[in-house]
Amino acid sequence: MIKKIFSFCMFLCLPFVAVFGQLIDTKATLQTRNLFKNLHKLSGKEVLFGHQDALAYGVGWKYQNGRSDIKDLTEEYPAVFGWDVSGLETSKNQNIDDVPFAKMQQYIRKAYDLGTINTLSWHMDNPVNGKTSWDTSSVAVKSILPNGAKHVLYTGWLDKFSVFVKTLKGTDGKAIPILFRPFHENGGGWFWWGTKSCTPQEYISLWQFTVKYLRDKKQLHNLVYVFNPCDFNSEKEYLERYPGNEFVDVLSFDSYQYGGIEKGESFKLDLIKKLTIQNKIATKRKKLSAIAETGFVEIPDPNWWTNVFAKIIEANKPSYVLFWRNAGYREKEKDNHYYAPYPGQTSSADFLKLIRSKKVLLQKGIKKYSIYN
Protein backbone atom coordinates (compact mmCIF):
# COMPACT_ATOMS: atom_id res chain seq x y z
CA MET A 1 0.00 0.00 0.00
CA ILE A 2 2.81 2.39 0.96
CA LYS A 3 4.51 1.59 -2.34
CA LYS A 4 1.33 2.44 -4.26
CA ILE A 5 0.93 5.74 -2.42
CA PHE A 6 4.58 6.58 -3.09
CA SER A 7 4.15 5.79 -6.79
CA PHE A 8 1.05 7.98 -6.99
CA CYS A 9 2.87 10.86 -5.32
CA MET A 10 5.75 10.45 -7.71
CA PHE A 11 3.28 10.66 -10.61
CA LEU A 12 1.82 13.91 -9.25
CA CYS A 13 5.31 15.29 -8.89
CA LEU A 14 6.41 14.42 -12.42
CA PRO A 15 8.02 17.40 -14.12
CA PHE A 16 6.02 19.39 -16.64
CA VAL A 17 7.96 17.92 -19.58
CA ALA A 18 6.85 14.38 -18.80
CA VAL A 19 3.19 15.33 -19.08
CA PHE A 20 3.20 17.98 -21.77
CA GLY A 21 6.38 17.53 -23.74
CA GLN A 22 9.49 19.65 -23.94
CA LEU A 23 10.68 22.43 -26.19
CA ILE A 24 13.26 21.16 -28.65
CA ASP A 25 15.55 23.97 -27.51
CA THR A 26 16.83 23.04 -24.06
CA LYS A 27 18.36 26.51 -23.76
CA ALA A 28 15.13 28.35 -24.54
CA THR A 29 14.61 31.64 -22.71
CA LEU A 30 12.40 31.72 -19.64
CA GLN A 31 9.68 33.65 -21.50
CA THR A 32 9.73 31.11 -24.35
CA ARG A 33 9.51 28.19 -21.94
CA ASN A 34 6.65 29.87 -20.10
CA LEU A 35 4.77 30.51 -23.33
CA PHE A 36 5.11 26.87 -24.35
CA LYS A 37 4.11 25.66 -20.88
CA ASN A 38 1.04 27.90 -20.72
CA LEU A 39 -0.09 27.04 -24.23
CA HIS A 40 0.03 23.39 -23.19
CA LYS A 41 -2.01 24.16 -20.08
CA LEU A 42 -4.64 25.90 -22.22
CA SER A 43 -4.58 23.17 -24.87
CA GLY A 44 -7.97 21.53 -25.26
CA LYS A 45 -9.60 24.22 -23.13
CA GLU A 46 -9.14 27.54 -24.91
CA VAL A 47 -8.71 28.47 -28.59
CA LEU A 48 -6.75 31.63 -29.36
CA PHE A 49 -7.88 33.75 -32.30
CA GLY A 50 -5.13 35.05 -34.58
CA HIS A 51 -4.95 37.40 -37.57
CA GLN A 52 -2.18 38.01 -40.12
CA ASP A 53 -0.73 41.55 -40.33
CA ALA A 54 -3.49 42.75 -38.01
CA LEU A 55 -1.71 45.90 -36.80
CA ALA A 56 -0.35 46.93 -40.21
CA TYR A 57 -3.51 47.39 -42.29
CA GLY A 58 -7.15 46.46 -42.74
CA VAL A 59 -10.14 47.16 -44.93
CA GLY A 60 -9.99 50.83 -45.86
CA TRP A 61 -6.87 51.78 -43.88
CA LYS A 62 -3.13 51.25 -43.61
CA TYR A 63 -0.48 52.05 -40.99
CA GLN A 64 -2.72 53.75 -38.44
CA ASN A 65 -1.14 53.51 -35.02
CA GLY A 66 -2.80 51.01 -32.70
CA ARG A 67 -5.55 50.09 -35.14
CA SER A 68 -6.83 46.61 -36.04
CA ASP A 69 -10.01 45.50 -37.83
CA ILE A 70 -10.68 43.03 -35.02
CA LYS A 71 -10.18 45.77 -32.41
CA ASP A 72 -12.47 48.12 -34.34
CA LEU A 73 -15.18 45.46 -34.14
CA THR A 74 -14.64 43.93 -30.69
CA GLU A 75 -12.68 46.60 -28.77
CA GLU A 76 -9.80 44.18 -28.26
CA TYR A 77 -6.91 42.90 -30.34
CA PRO A 78 -6.41 39.34 -31.61
CA ALA A 79 -4.64 36.93 -29.26
CA VAL A 80 -2.15 35.91 -31.98
CA PHE A 81 -0.47 38.10 -34.59
CA GLY A 82 0.99 36.64 -37.78
CA TRP A 83 3.82 38.19 -39.83
CA ASP A 84 5.88 37.15 -42.84
CA VAL A 85 9.58 37.91 -43.25
CA SER A 86 9.87 37.35 -47.00
CA GLY A 87 12.35 39.93 -48.23
CA LEU A 88 14.81 39.62 -45.37
CA GLU A 89 16.83 37.15 -47.42
CA THR A 90 17.38 39.71 -50.19
CA SER A 91 17.91 42.66 -47.82
CA LYS A 92 14.67 44.42 -48.77
CA ASN A 93 13.29 47.11 -46.49
CA GLN A 94 9.78 45.64 -46.58
CA ASN A 95 8.20 42.24 -46.82
CA ILE A 96 6.14 40.52 -49.50
CA ASP A 97 3.02 42.42 -48.37
CA ASP A 98 4.76 45.82 -48.35
CA VAL A 99 5.10 45.95 -44.56
CA PRO A 100 8.40 47.70 -43.69
CA PHE A 101 10.52 45.55 -41.39
CA ALA A 102 11.09 48.56 -39.14
CA LYS A 103 7.32 48.76 -38.60
CA MET A 104 7.07 45.00 -38.17
CA GLN A 105 9.57 45.20 -35.32
CA GLN A 106 7.34 47.77 -33.62
CA TYR A 107 4.21 45.69 -34.18
CA ILE A 108 5.82 42.54 -32.80
CA ARG A 109 6.96 44.46 -29.73
CA LYS A 110 3.47 45.88 -29.20
CA ALA A 111 1.90 42.42 -29.50
CA TYR A 112 4.32 41.05 -26.89
CA ASP A 113 3.73 43.99 -24.55
CA LEU A 114 -0.02 43.36 -24.88
CA GLY A 115 0.55 39.84 -23.60
CA THR A 116 -0.31 38.28 -26.97
CA ILE A 117 1.63 35.97 -29.29
CA ASN A 118 3.65 36.50 -32.48
CA THR A 119 4.16 33.95 -35.24
CA LEU A 120 6.44 34.26 -38.28
CA SER A 121 6.23 32.57 -41.67
CA TRP A 122 8.76 33.04 -44.49
CA HIS A 123 7.88 33.07 -48.19
CA MET A 124 11.56 33.11 -49.10
CA ASP A 125 12.57 33.54 -52.74
CA ASN A 126 13.77 30.63 -54.85
CA PRO A 127 17.52 30.48 -54.06
CA VAL A 128 18.44 29.08 -57.48
CA ASN A 129 16.90 31.66 -59.79
CA GLY A 130 15.84 34.52 -57.48
CA LYS A 131 12.18 34.21 -58.40
CA THR A 132 9.37 34.02 -55.85
CA SER A 133 8.66 31.14 -53.46
CA TRP A 134 5.95 29.99 -55.89
CA ASP A 135 8.53 29.28 -58.59
CA THR A 136 8.99 25.50 -58.83
CA SER A 137 10.98 25.40 -62.06
CA SER A 138 14.22 24.40 -60.34
CA VAL A 139 15.20 21.85 -57.71
CA ALA A 140 16.06 24.37 -55.02
CA VAL A 141 15.99 22.34 -51.79
CA LYS A 142 18.81 20.03 -52.83
CA SER A 143 20.92 23.04 -53.80
CA ILE A 144 20.80 24.62 -50.32
CA LEU A 145 21.55 21.48 -48.33
CA PRO A 146 25.16 21.07 -47.06
CA ASN A 147 27.53 20.71 -50.02
CA GLY A 148 24.87 22.09 -52.38
CA ALA A 149 25.67 24.84 -54.86
CA LYS A 150 23.53 27.40 -52.96
CA HIS A 151 24.26 26.27 -49.42
CA VAL A 152 26.43 29.26 -48.56
CA LEU A 153 23.74 31.57 -49.94
CA TYR A 154 21.15 29.89 -47.73
CA THR A 155 23.23 30.14 -44.56
CA GLY A 156 23.62 33.82 -45.39
CA TRP A 157 19.83 34.10 -45.47
CA LEU A 158 19.59 32.43 -42.09
CA ASP A 159 22.21 34.87 -40.79
CA LYS A 160 20.03 37.80 -41.88
CA PHE A 161 17.00 36.20 -40.25
CA SER A 162 18.99 35.77 -37.04
CA VAL A 163 19.99 39.42 -37.00
CA PHE A 164 16.33 40.42 -37.37
CA VAL A 165 15.10 38.04 -34.66
CA LYS A 166 17.72 39.31 -32.23
CA THR A 167 16.29 42.83 -32.58
CA LEU A 168 12.89 41.63 -31.35
CA LYS A 169 12.79 42.66 -27.72
CA GLY A 170 9.92 43.82 -25.55
CA THR A 171 9.89 47.00 -23.49
CA ASP A 172 11.06 44.74 -20.66
CA GLY A 173 14.27 44.16 -22.61
CA LYS A 174 13.59 40.44 -23.00
CA ALA A 175 13.83 38.50 -26.27
CA ILE A 176 10.30 38.09 -27.64
CA PRO A 177 9.21 34.46 -28.07
CA ILE A 178 8.30 33.68 -31.68
CA LEU A 179 6.29 30.78 -33.13
CA PHE A 180 8.40 30.17 -36.25
CA ARG A 181 6.77 28.34 -39.18
CA PRO A 182 9.31 27.84 -41.98
CA PHE A 183 8.71 25.91 -45.22
CA HIS A 184 4.96 25.87 -44.67
CA GLU A 185 2.34 23.93 -46.60
CA ASN A 186 4.94 21.29 -47.36
CA GLY A 187 2.31 18.82 -48.58
CA GLY A 188 1.39 21.04 -51.53
CA GLY A 189 3.19 21.46 -54.83
CA TRP A 190 3.08 25.26 -55.17
CA PHE A 191 6.26 26.22 -53.26
CA TRP A 192 9.85 25.33 -54.18
CA TRP A 193 10.07 23.28 -50.96
CA GLY A 194 6.84 21.37 -51.75
CA THR A 195 6.07 17.86 -52.96
CA LYS A 196 6.81 18.57 -56.62
CA SER A 197 10.24 20.02 -55.92
CA CYS A 198 11.92 17.82 -53.33
CA THR A 199 11.78 14.36 -51.81
CA PRO A 200 10.53 13.81 -48.25
CA GLN A 201 14.09 13.11 -47.10
CA GLU A 202 15.41 16.31 -48.70
CA TYR A 203 12.70 18.31 -46.95
CA ILE A 204 13.44 16.62 -43.63
CA SER A 205 17.17 17.29 -44.05
CA LEU A 206 16.50 20.96 -44.81
CA TRP A 207 14.26 21.35 -41.76
CA GLN A 208 16.75 19.65 -39.45
CA PHE A 209 19.67 21.68 -40.77
CA THR A 210 17.70 24.92 -40.36
CA VAL A 211 16.77 24.18 -36.75
CA LYS A 212 20.34 23.20 -35.84
CA TYR A 213 21.79 26.27 -37.54
CA LEU A 214 19.43 28.75 -35.87
CA ARG A 215 19.35 27.09 -32.47
CA ASP A 216 22.90 25.83 -32.09
CA LYS A 217 25.09 27.99 -34.33
CA LYS A 218 23.20 31.32 -34.18
CA GLN A 219 22.07 30.77 -30.58
CA LEU A 220 18.48 31.85 -31.14
CA HIS A 221 16.68 30.61 -28.05
CA ASN A 222 13.33 32.36 -28.42
CA LEU A 223 11.94 30.30 -31.31
CA VAL A 224 9.15 27.71 -31.08
CA TYR A 225 9.21 25.58 -34.24
CA VAL A 226 5.90 24.99 -36.04
CA PHE A 227 5.55 22.11 -38.54
CA ASN A 228 2.98 22.76 -41.27
CA PRO A 229 1.74 20.24 -43.89
CA CYS A 230 -1.52 20.45 -45.83
CA ASP A 231 -3.80 18.30 -48.01
CA PHE A 232 -3.49 15.19 -45.84
CA ASN A 233 -6.14 12.56 -45.22
CA SER A 234 -4.32 10.16 -42.94
CA GLU A 235 -1.69 10.05 -40.22
CA LYS A 236 0.74 8.54 -42.70
CA GLU A 237 0.29 11.41 -45.16
CA TYR A 238 0.62 13.96 -42.36
CA LEU A 239 3.93 12.50 -41.20
CA GLU A 240 5.47 11.92 -44.64
CA ARG A 241 7.79 14.93 -44.25
CA TYR A 242 7.87 15.07 -40.46
CA PRO A 243 11.45 15.81 -39.33
CA GLY A 244 11.16 14.07 -35.95
CA ASN A 245 9.97 14.87 -32.44
CA GLU A 246 13.30 16.46 -31.52
CA PHE A 247 12.89 19.06 -34.30
CA VAL A 248 9.25 20.16 -33.90
CA ASP A 249 7.32 21.92 -31.10
CA VAL A 250 3.93 22.59 -32.69
CA LEU A 251 1.88 20.66 -35.25
CA SER A 252 -0.28 22.73 -37.59
CA PHE A 253 -1.90 22.77 -41.01
CA ASP A 254 -3.35 25.31 -43.45
CA SER A 255 -6.75 25.09 -45.11
CA TYR A 256 -9.12 27.61 -46.70
CA GLN A 257 -12.75 27.46 -47.74
CA TYR A 258 -13.04 27.94 -51.50
CA GLY A 259 -16.18 28.32 -53.58
CA GLY A 260 -19.46 29.74 -52.38
CA ILE A 261 -21.41 29.58 -49.15
CA GLU A 262 -22.68 26.13 -50.11
CA LYS A 263 -19.15 24.75 -49.64
CA GLY A 264 -19.28 25.49 -45.92
CA GLU A 265 -20.52 22.06 -44.90
CA SER A 266 -17.86 20.12 -46.81
CA PHE A 267 -15.15 22.52 -45.57
CA LYS A 268 -16.33 22.02 -42.00
CA LEU A 269 -16.28 18.25 -42.29
CA ASP A 270 -12.84 18.27 -43.90
CA LEU A 271 -11.31 20.40 -41.16
CA ILE A 272 -12.92 18.34 -38.43
CA LYS A 273 -11.28 15.29 -40.01
CA LYS A 274 -7.90 17.02 -40.28
CA LEU A 275 -8.00 18.29 -36.71
CA THR A 276 -8.89 14.82 -35.46
CA ILE A 277 -5.87 13.34 -37.26
CA GLN A 278 -3.54 16.11 -36.11
CA ASN A 279 -4.73 16.07 -32.49
CA LYS A 280 -4.19 12.32 -32.31
CA ILE A 281 -0.59 12.76 -33.48
CA ALA A 282 -0.05 15.76 -31.19
CA THR A 283 -1.31 13.89 -28.14
CA LYS A 284 0.85 10.88 -28.90
CA ARG A 285 3.98 13.01 -29.42
CA LYS A 286 3.26 15.61 -26.72
CA LYS A 287 3.08 18.48 -29.20
CA LEU A 288 0.72 21.45 -29.52
CA SER A 289 -1.95 21.42 -32.24
CA ALA A 290 -2.89 24.51 -34.25
CA ILE A 291 -4.45 25.77 -37.48
CA ALA A 292 -1.75 28.10 -38.80
CA GLU A 293 -3.71 29.59 -41.73
CA THR A 294 -7.37 29.52 -42.62
CA GLY A 295 -10.35 31.60 -43.67
CA PHE A 296 -13.14 32.19 -46.16
CA VAL A 297 -12.31 35.14 -48.39
CA GLU A 298 -14.62 38.12 -47.76
CA ILE A 299 -16.80 35.89 -45.53
CA PRO A 300 -20.06 36.22 -47.51
CA ASP A 301 -21.91 33.81 -45.20
CA PRO A 302 -23.54 35.91 -42.43
CA ASN A 303 -23.52 32.93 -40.05
CA TRP A 304 -20.15 31.42 -40.99
CA TRP A 305 -18.51 31.93 -37.60
CA THR A 306 -21.13 30.05 -35.56
CA ASN A 307 -22.35 27.56 -38.19
CA VAL A 308 -18.99 26.56 -39.68
CA PHE A 309 -15.96 27.71 -37.69
CA ALA A 310 -17.37 27.10 -34.20
CA LYS A 311 -18.33 23.55 -35.18
CA ILE A 312 -14.83 22.87 -36.53
CA ILE A 313 -13.09 23.64 -33.23
CA GLU A 314 -15.72 22.04 -30.99
CA ALA A 315 -14.43 18.49 -30.52
CA ASN A 316 -10.68 18.90 -31.12
CA LYS A 317 -9.73 22.36 -29.92
CA PRO A 318 -6.55 23.67 -31.57
CA SER A 319 -4.26 25.82 -29.46
CA TYR A 320 -4.67 28.73 -31.87
CA VAL A 321 -6.22 29.49 -35.24
CA LEU A 322 -4.77 32.22 -37.45
CA PHE A 323 -6.92 33.87 -40.11
CA TRP A 324 -5.20 35.36 -43.12
CA ARG A 325 -4.74 39.05 -43.76
CA ASN A 326 -7.24 41.81 -44.46
CA ALA A 327 -5.67 43.22 -47.61
CA GLY A 328 -8.49 45.69 -48.15
CA TYR A 329 -6.57 48.93 -47.94
CA ARG A 330 -6.72 49.67 -51.66
CA GLU A 331 -8.88 52.46 -53.00
CA LYS A 332 -11.14 50.27 -55.11
CA GLU A 333 -13.57 47.94 -53.34
CA LYS A 334 -12.99 45.23 -55.97
CA ASP A 335 -9.37 44.99 -54.81
CA ASN A 336 -10.37 44.05 -51.26
CA HIS A 337 -9.17 40.66 -50.13
CA TYR A 338 -9.89 39.94 -46.47
CA TYR A 339 -10.47 37.00 -44.11
CA ALA A 340 -11.51 38.60 -40.81
CA PRO A 341 -14.61 40.72 -40.16
CA TYR A 342 -14.66 44.46 -39.55
CA PRO A 343 -17.49 46.83 -38.50
CA GLY A 344 -20.37 46.55 -40.97
CA GLN A 345 -19.04 43.45 -42.71
CA THR A 346 -21.64 40.77 -43.53
CA SER A 347 -20.53 38.33 -40.84
CA SER A 348 -19.57 40.88 -38.15
CA ALA A 349 -22.64 40.31 -35.95
CA ASP A 350 -22.10 36.56 -36.05
CA PHE A 351 -18.44 37.02 -35.12
CA LEU A 352 -19.47 39.03 -32.08
CA LYS A 353 -21.83 36.20 -31.19
CA LEU A 354 -18.88 33.80 -31.41
CA ILE A 355 -16.80 36.01 -29.11
CA ARG A 356 -19.62 36.33 -26.57
CA SER A 357 -19.97 32.55 -26.53
CA LYS A 358 -16.34 32.41 -25.35
CA LYS A 359 -15.45 29.72 -27.89
CA VAL A 360 -12.32 31.70 -28.79
CA LEU A 361 -10.13 34.14 -26.89
CA LEU A 362 -8.92 37.54 -28.01
CA GLN A 363 -6.31 39.74 -26.34
CA LYS A 364 -8.25 40.48 -23.14
CA GLY A 365 -9.07 36.80 -22.74
CA ILE A 366 -5.47 35.67 -23.01
CA LYS A 367 -4.07 38.52 -20.90
CA LYS A 368 -5.47 37.04 -17.68
CA TYR A 369 -3.29 33.95 -18.18
CA SER A 370 -0.01 35.95 -18.20
CA ILE A 371 1.41 33.50 -20.71
CA TYR A 372 5.01 34.75 -20.46
CA ASN A 373 5.17 34.43 -16.67
Secondary structure, DSSP 8 states (H G I E B T S, - for coil): -HHHHHHHHHHHT--HHHHH---S-TT--HHHHHHHHHHHHHTTT--EEEEETTTTEETTEES-TT--HHHHHHSS--SEEEEE-TTTTTT-SB-TTS-BHHHHHHHHHHHHHTT-EEEEE-----TTT---TT--SS-HHHHHSTTSTTHHHHHHHHHHHHHHHHT-B-TTS-B--EEEE-S--TTSSSSTTSTTTS-HHHHHHHHHHHHHIIIIIS---SEEEEE---S--SHHHHTTT---GGG-SEEEEEEEE-SSGGGHHHHHHHHHHHHHHHHHHHHHHT-EEEEEEEEETT---TTHIIIIIHHHTTSS--SEEEE------SSSGGG---SS--TT-TTHHHHHHHHHTTSSB-HHHHHTT-TT-
